[in-house]
Amino acid sequence: MENRILQIIPANDWFAVTDDIAGIPLFSRVICWALIEDDDFGNVVVGMTASDLGITEVSEGTAYCHADRREVIELDWRIKQYEKKNYCKY
């Protein structure tokens, strides 16, 4: 049985954060939070995103960040990349 949506509320300024194959953070706008009835876990809240495929539930294990933290996450990634490049230099 598919999860049943019990309630939704807007998710203003929230993003789902995943990494692409190179480890670069990708941000997908979360359009709403949904309270769903899950057969395995009971009632849970999940983010919902929109794409060409329609509105979908964010994958389990995906991180979320508010817009005011997005620049921090991007900067942290850039610092890690810089450290990787300079780690093996003598």
Steps between C-alpha positions, in 0.01 A plus 500: 500500500625849419550759771191707566539878540310619806594871495730744319643839595720739297878463529612858445874534431590132562720279281575130475877451475660210313840449339560438133750240379789742559385579854370846410199595714178523302208702636138419411233735626262333743154627408315358799526276806264205499378297795470150359368174633781250450437125539846442648555809717156637586443872435807686374573843351681511166597772254340510156674636190375581150667399174407414143378167639253669734499541875704237680596407852861578589709184527562353844833609644507833313612800703297820522622856541333838531591767247701691760736198535543430127802729458666338803461153348636619164794673669575192711510290183737748331732495803508119495585504129781751559639286784492188280695677223763632740526198729770320302713802415847519656 
